[in-house]
Amino acid sequence: MTCKKTRQMVITIHDQKHIRKEWYLDCDGQLFQTFMGGFIKEMKRLGVTLSIVHNRDVIITVNSYADLLNAVKISSPQDGQSSQCIGHIIGKSPNLDIMEDICAAVRRMAFAPETVAPAHEFRKVCHNCGCGC
């Protein structure tokens, strides 16, 4: 079953400088590409067209998982949401799984955008990303 009205959303992944290897995200690797390909198909069936953009001009220093969350941003122009980092959308990550957290943030922005705090609201997990929160 396919939805008729589609929503456009963008996942932006900033370049990262990794201080600690345990928070490395290989967004060009096979595991991530395969996972995201499946997620994009799933969301398309639900009426959400996702695109992934790599912003090589912005470099986030990743020293913690919160920094990794800040390196990935979601935009949903139809909902007035532009470039919100994952940490701002979901708050604290329950399992420290970046792919799970990206999916949770996209679903929340797509299906419950009213639950996402305004961009100017302060979030403890959100820092070092330039989003202004």
C-alpha positions, 0 to 999 in steps of 0.5 A: 500500500502506497501513500498518495501524498509525499513528504520530502525530507533530507538527511545531511551528514557532515564530515567528521573528525574522529577523536575516539574511534568507537564513535566512527560512522562510515557513511560511505561504507557498505553496511550504512549504505545497505541499511539506509537503502532499505530505510529509504524504501520503507519510508517511501512506502509510507509517503516520505521521500528521503534523500541523503546529502554529504556536507563536506564543508562542515566538519564536526569533531566527534569526541562523544556519541552526542557529537556523532548525533550532531553530525547528522541533521534532518530537514523537513521543509514542509513542516518548517523544520530545517537542519535539526541535528539528531540529538535535538530531535530525539534527545538522549539516545537509548541504545547508542546506535546511530542507525537506529537513532537516524531512523527514530529522528526521521520517523518523528519528524515525518509523522509527529513534527509537532513533538520536535522542539523548536530550533531555538530550544536548548538541549543538553545533548546538542552542542558543537554543531552550529545549529544554534540550540 
